[in-house]
């Protein structure tokens, strides 16, 4: 073989090696691209269309699309105390194109109260940012003439067997608060779980349900009918949206002082660079004045965080709710 042909073959082999090296070097950069152009980002929401958290997610869509350059869609997955949505997210690809807007009930309460919630909330999801905080409230049927917690206790004692309370599901914060309230006041109370707020509100206003532990935004809407009255806030301090309503603790019932949160999460195993990009986009969207105003209408306070801060919030909340569940003697269902 001539020297020329040997050189030509060597050059060919070198060219293939260089090309292969370039492909390998370029693969990680392509694999890490986020978001993928034209691929929608799906927001899985634990609540039905029209619920407060659903509206809070939808108001962010225009800004998120502007920030990320891809379509953003809502996927409502209510049911089973938020477990339907949680399971959907946990099995999704950790590529950033599925994110989760859910409540503290998913992260802090369900694992303590539901047998089906077999996950560890600290590791089962990737924290992105806190979204908002808001309290639960105690709301009663107006026809009962009850104006505060002491009058509620007196009514319950004077009407044995008639005091039941509504919640938005087994294992949720409203269920737990009701059980703790019953224990701390000595009142036997029947738990009536509901799948949706509309049905609970209807039963409350029509007198079929004496009282409920409900999220502040839904309760405020119900109270506007004039057929129901909010008598207490179950939070560490009074709500700025209900400044004239004292807390449950102020009215002599201890332990009911944990604020619920709404947060943004992803499937387990998301890459830090994807998390950071979503964190920046969500915080920019939530910080808009019109978004804060929208949240205020729903009686939630907009609040964001770093991923690490949300992880710590989940740990603290999980421990606090676990203590409440054990104290109330609630068994997994």
Backbone torsions as a table, in degrees:
resi	resn	phi	psi	omega
1	UNK	NA	136.5	-177.9
2	UNK	-71.1	157.3	177.8
3	UNK	-60.8	-34.6	-179.2
4	UNK	-63.3	-45.1	-179.7
5	UNK	-65.9	-36.9	178.3
6	UNK	-63.1	-42.2	178.8
7	UNK	-65.0	-38.7	-178.7
8	UNK	-65.4	-41.5	178.5
9	UNK	-66.2	-40.6	178.8
10	UNK	-62.5	-40.8	179.2
11	UNK	-64.8	-38.3	178.9
12	UNK	-63.9	-44.1	178.5
13	UNK	-63.1	-39.7	178.9
14	UNK	-63.9	-39.6	179.3
15	UNK	-63.9	-41.9	177.9
16	UNK	-63.7	-39.9	179.4
17	UNK	-63.4	-43.0	178.9
18	UNK	-63.3	-42.6	-179.5
19	UNK	-64.3	-43.1	179.5
20	UNK	-64.0	-40.8	178.8
21	UNK	-62.1	-40.6	179.9
22	UNK	-64.5	-38.8	179.2
23	UNK	-65.5	-43.0	179.7
24	UNK	-64.7	-42.8	-179.6
25	UNK	-64.8	-33.9	-177.7
26	UNK	-81.4	-18.3	-175.6
27	UNK	-61.7	-47.1	-179.2
28	UNK	-61.2	-38.8	-179.4
29	UNK	-61.6	-40.5	-180.0
30	UNK	-70.0	-40.5	-177.6
31	UNK	-65.7	-29.2	-176.7
32	UNK	-88.9	-0.7	-178.4
33	UNK	-61.8	127.8	177.4
34	UNK	-150.2	135.8	-6.8
35	UNK	-78.2	158.5	176.8
36	UNK	-71.8	128.0	-175.6
37	UNK	-55.7	127.8	177.0
38	UNK	83.1	-9.9	-179.0
39	UNK	-90.4	122.5	-177.2
40	UNK	-65.4	152.6	168.6
41	UNK	-98.2	125.3	-176.9
42	UNK	-99.5	124.5	175.2
43	UNK	-99.5	109.9	176.0
44	UNK	-83.8	123.7	-177.5
45	UNK	-114.6	134.4	-176.4
46	UNK	-76.4	-1.6	-171.5
47	UNK	-123.5	157.3	-177.9
48	UNK	-72.3	162.0	176.0
49	UNK	-56.2	137.0	179.5
50	UNK	94.4	-17.0	176.9
51	UNK	-70.5	159.6	-177.9
52	UNK	-53.2	-51.9	179.8
53	UNK	-62.2	-32.5	176.4
54	UNK	-62.0	-46.0	178.4
55	UNK	-64.0	-35.4	-179.6
56	UNK	-67.6	-32.3	176.4
57	UNK	-75.6	-41.8	-176.4
58	UNK	-64.7	-33.8	-177.4
59	UNK	-67.1	-17.5	-179.7
60	UNK	-86.2	-14.7	-171.3
61	UNK	-55.8	-49.9	-178.0
62	UNK	-57.2	-44.3	-178.7
63	UNK	-69.6	-38.2	178.2
64	UNK	-64.6	-41.0	177.9
65	UNK	-63.8	-37.8	177.6
66	UNK	-66.6	-41.6	-177.5
67	UNK	-70.8	-40.0	-171.2
68	UNK	-101.9	-17.5	175.1
69	UNK	75.4	18.2	177.1
70	UNK	-136.1	161.4	177.4
71	UNK	-64.2	149.0	176.3
72	UNK	-125.9	128.3	-176.5
73	UNK	-127.2	154.0	178.2
74	UNK	-100.2	135.1	175.7
75	UNK	-123.7	98.5	-178.9
76	UNK	-76.8	124.6	179.9
77	UNK	-133.2	66.3	179.5
78	UNK	-76.0	165.2	172.8
79	UNK	122.1	153.4	176.9
80	UNK	54.8	44.0	178.8
81	UNK	59.0	38.2	-179.2
82	UNK	78.3	3.3	-177.6
83	UNK	-72.9	-28.0	177.3
84	UNK	-59.4	-48.1	-179.9
85	UNK	-69.6	-40.0	-179.2
86	UNK	-60.9	-45.2	179.8
87	UNK	-65.1	-36.3	178.0
88	UNK	-61.8	-42.4	-178.3
89	UNK	-71.8	-42.4	-177.2
90	UNK	-60.3	-30.5	-178.7
91	UNK	-92.9	0.3	-178.6
92	UNK	-81.8	158.3	178.4
93	UNK	-66.2	138.6	-178.7
94	UNK	-84.4	45.2	-174.8
95	UNK	-96.7	3.0	-180.0
96	UNK	90.0	-7.7	-178.2
97	UNK	-91.2	-1.1	168.2
98	UNK	-127.3	119.8	175.7
99	UNK	-127.6	163.7	-166.1
100	UNK	-126.7	123.4	173.8
101	UNK	-110.1	108.6	-174.0
102	UNK	-143.1	174.3	-174.3
103	UNK	-102.9	172.2	178.6
104	UNK	-63.0	-18.9	177.6
105	UNK	-59.7	-35.4	179.0
106	UNK	-70.3	-43.4	-171.5
107	UNK	-88.1	-29.5	-169.2
108	UNK	-119.4	-22.5	-173.7
109	UNK	-110.0	-51.0	-175.4
110	UNK	-54.0	-42.1	179.9
111	UNK	-62.2	-20.4	178.4
112	UNK	-90.5	-19.8	-169.1
113	UNK	-121.5	-16.6	-175.7
114	UNK	-117.9	126.9	179.3
115	UNK	-62.6	-31.5	-178.9
116	UNK	-71.8	-18.2	-179.2
117	UNK	-86.5	80.9	-174.4
118	UNK	-91.5	3.0	-175.9
119	UNK	-87.6	159.1	171.2
120	UNK	-95.9	112.7	-174.5
121	UNK	-63.1	-20.6	-179.5
122	UNK	-73.2	-30.1	-176.5
123	UNK	-115.2	-14.2	-173.7
124	UNK	-77.0	-16.7	-178.9
125	UNK	-134.7	159.3	174.8
126	UNK	-99.7	115.3	179.0
127	UNK	-69.3	138.3	179.4
128	UNK	-114.9	-62.3	175.7
129	UNK	-160.7	150.5	169.1
130	UNK	-64.6	151.4	179.7
131	UNK	-114.6	-44.8	-177.3
132	UNK	-168.5	164.1	174.6
133	UNK	-132.4	148.4	179.4
134	UNK	-164.1	156.9	-175.9
135	UNK	-94.9	164.1	163.1
136	UNK	-89.9	159.1	177.3
137	UNK	-134.3	162.2	172.4
138	UNK	-100.1	123.3	-178.7
139	UNK	-126.6	138.3	-176.0
140	UNK	-126.8	159.2	173.9
141	UNK	-68.2	128.3	-174.6
142	UNK	-62.0	-30.7	-176.7
143	UNK	-64.3	-16.7	-179.9
144	UNK	-75.8	-16.3	179.6
145	UNK	72.2	24.1	-178.3
146	UNK	-93.7	129.3	-177.0
147	UNK	-116.5	-12.2	-178.9
148	UNK	-156.6	177.2	-175.9
149	UNK	-65.3	-40.5	-179.0
150	UNK	-63.3	-37.5	177.1
151	UNK	-69.1	-33.4	176.4
152	UNK	-65.2	-44.1	178.9
153	UNK	-61.7	-43.6	179.6
154	UNK	-62.5	-41.2	179.4
155	UNK	-64.4	-42.9	-179.8
156	UNK	-61.7	-39.9	179.6
157	UNK	-71.3	-31.7	-179.7
158	UNK	-80.3	-14.5	-178.1
159	UNK	-129.6	67.2	-176.7
160	UNK	-59.9	136.4	178.5
161	UNK	84.2	-3.6	-177.1
162	UNK	-103.9	-10.3	-175.0
163	UNK	-90.5	108.3	174.0
164	UNK	-121.2	157.7	179.3
165	UNK	-132.4	144.1	178.7
166	UNK	-94.1	148.7	174.6
167	UNK	-137.9	167.5	177.2
168	UNK	-95.8	38.0	169.9
169	UNK	131.8	152.0	176.2
170	UNK	-63.6	132.5	177.4
171	UNK	86.0	-1.3	-179.5
172	UNK	-87.6	172.0	-178.5
173	UNK	-59.2	-39.0	-178.5
174	UNK	-67.5	-34.4	175.5
175	UNK	-64.6	-47.8	-178.3
176	UNK	-63.7	-46.2	179.9
177	UNK	-59.3	-39.1	178.8
178	UNK	-62.3	-41.5	179.4
179	UNK	-67.0	-40.5	178.2
180	UNK	-66.2	-41.2	178.2
181	UNK	-59.8	-45.0	-179.9
182	UNK	-62.0	-42.6	-180.0
183	UNK	-65.6	-44.9	-174.6
184	UNK	-73.9	-22.8	179.9
185	UNK	-101.2	-12.5	-177.9
186	UNK	76.3	15.5	-179.1
187	UNK	-94.1	126.7	170.9
188	UNK	-73.0	122.4	-176.5
189	UNK	-131.2	131.2	177.0
190	UNK	-84.0	131.8	178.9
191	UNK	-87.4	128.3	177.5
192	UNK	-120.3	99.0	-179.2
193	UNK	-80.6	142.9	178.6
194	UNK	-120.5	153.1	176.7
195	UNK	-86.4	-23.3	-178.1
196	UNK	-146.5	153.0	-177.3
197	UNK	-68.2	-30.0	-177.2
198	UNK	-63.8	-42.5	-179.6
199	UNK	-66.9	-41.7	179.1
200	UNK	-64.8	-42.1	178.8
201	UNK	-61.6	-41.6	179.9
202	UNK	-63.1	-44.4	179.6
203	UNK	-65.4	-35.8	-179.7
204	UNK	-68.2	-47.4	-176.9
205	UNK	-71.9	-27.1	-179.2
206	UNK	-90.9	1.6	174.5
207	UNK	87.1	4.8	178.3
208	UNK	-80.2	-15.9	-179.7
209	UNK	-131.4	122.6	-177.1
210	UNK	-68.5	-39.4	-173.9
211	UNK	-154.6	168.3	177.8
212	UNK	-153.7	152.8	164.7
213	UNK	-99.9	116.3	-173.1
214	UNK	-135.0	160.1	174.1
215	UNK	-66.0	143.3	-175.2
216	UNK	-53.6	-46.1	-177.5
217	UNK	-60.9	-44.2	179.7
218	UNK	-66.0	-41.2	-179.4
219	UNK	-65.3	-37.9	179.4
220	UNK	-64.2	-37.8	176.6
221	UNK	-65.0	-43.5	178.9
222	UNK	-62.7	-42.0	-178.0
223	UNK	-64.4	-27.1	-179.8
224	UNK	-65.5	-17.1	177.7
225	UNK	-71.6	-17.2	-176.4
226	UNK	83.5	-5.0	-177.8
227	UNK	-98.9	0.7	178.7
228	UNK	-143.7	155.0	-175.9
229	UNK	-135.6	132.5	174.8
230	UNK	-84.7	123.5	-175.4
231	UNK	-113.6	-9.6	-179.6
232	UNK	-163.3	152.2	175.3
233	UNK	-109.3	127.1	179.6
234	UNK	-94.1	78.7	-176.9
235	UNK	-156.9	166.7	-179.8
236	UNK	-63.0	-30.1	179.0
237	UNK	-141.7	168.4	179.7
238	UNK	-62.8	150.4	178.1
239	UNK	-80.7	137.1	176.0
240	UNK	-63.4	-17.2	179.8
241	UNK	-90.5	-12.4	177.3
242	UNK	-136.8	59.5	-172.0
243	UNK	-62.6	-24.2	-179.1
244	UNK	-87.8	-0.9	-178.3
245	UNK	-102.0	117.2	-179.5
246	UNK	-72.0	160.4	177.9
247	UNK	-75.0	165.2	176.4
248	UNK	-63.5	-40.7	-179.1
249	UNK	-64.3	-40.8	175.8
250	UNK	-56.0	-30.5	-176.6
251	UNK	-95.1	14.4	169.3
252	UNK	98.4	5.3	179.0
253	UNK	-112.4	115.6	-174.1
254	UNK	-82.7	169.2	172.5
255	UNK	79.9	-17.8	-176.0
256	UNK	-92.0	67.3	-173.6
257	UNK	-142.7	40.2	177.8
258	UNK	-111.0	121.3	179.0
259	UNK	-78.0	135.6	176.6
260	UNK	-83.1	154.6	178.9
261	UNK	-129.5	159.5	169.8
262	UNK	-116.7	134.8	-176.6
263	UNK	-139.3	166.0	179.5
264	UNK	-109.3	127.6	-176.6
265	UNK	-135.1	168.2	173.8
266	UNK	-130.9	176.0	175.1
267	UNK	-63.2	163.3	177.8
268	UNK	-66.7	148.0	174.3
269	UNK	88.8	14.1	178.4
270	UNK	-69.6	144.1	-179.9
271	UNK	-75.0	144.1	-177.8
272	UNK	-55.0	-38.3	-177.6
273	UNK	-67.1	-32.7	176.7
274	UNK	-71.1	-44.2	178.1
275	UNK	-58.8	-45.3	-177.7
276	UNK	-64.7	-36.8	179.2
277	UNK	-68.2	-41.3	177.3
278	UNK	-67.4	-39.3	178.2
279	UNK	-59.0	-46.2	-179.2
280	UNK	-63.9	-42.5	-178.5
281	UNK	-66.8	-43.6	-179.5
282	UNK	-66.6	-42.3	-179.5
283	UNK	-66.0	-36.7	177.0
284	UNK	-64.9	-40.1	-179.4
285	UNK	-69.1	-44.5	-177.3
286	UNK	-68.0	-27.8	-177.0
287	UNK	-75.5	-8.8	179.3
288	UNK	-63.4	138.2	180.0
289	UNK	-56.5	-38.2	-178.0
290	UNK	-68.6	-28.0	177.4
291	UNK	-71.7	-45.5	177.1
292	UNK	-58.4	-40.5	178.8
293	UNK	-63.7	-40.6	178.0
294	UNK	-63.4	-43.1	179.3
295	UNK	-64.1	-38.7	-180.0
296	UNK	-61.2	-35.1	178.0
297	UNK	-61.6	-33.7	180.0
298	UNK	-90.5	7.5	177.2
299	UNK	67.7	22.8	171.7
300	UNK	-106.6	149.9	175.2
301	UNK	-102.7	121.6	178.8
302	UNK	-63.4	133.5	-179.4
303	UNK	-154.0	128.1	179.8
304	UNK	-115.5	175.4	-177.0
305	UNK	-161.4	173.2	167.7
306	UNK	-79.3	163.5	175.2
307	UNK	-58.0	-38.6	-179.3
308	UNK	-65.3	-39.7	179.0
309	UNK	-65.8	-38.1	177.3
310	UNK	-66.7	-38.9	177.5
311	UNK	-58.9	-41.8	178.6
312	UNK	-67.8	-37.1	177.1
313	UNK	-61.3	-42.3	178.9
314	UNK	-62.4	-44.9	-179.9
315	UNK	-61.0	-46.4	-179.3
316	UNK	-64.0	-46.5	-177.5
317	UNK	-65.4	-41.2	179.0
318	UNK	-60.1	-43.1	179.4
319	UNK	-67.6	-42.7	-177.8
320	UNK	-65.5	-44.7	-179.9
321	UNK	-69.0	-34.0	176.7
322	UNK	-60.5	-41.2	178.2
323	UNK	-63.6	-40.8	178.4
324	UNK	-63.7	-43.1	-178.9
325	UNK	-62.5	-43.7	179.8
326	UNK	-66.3	-41.0	179.9
327	UNK	-63.3	-39.9	-178.9
328	UNK	-78.8	-10.7	179.9
329	UNK	70.7	30.8	-179.6
330	UNK	-80.7	125.8	178.1
331	UNK	-94.6	152.1	178.4
332	UNK	-64.2	139.8	-179.3
333	UNK	-116.6	NA	NA
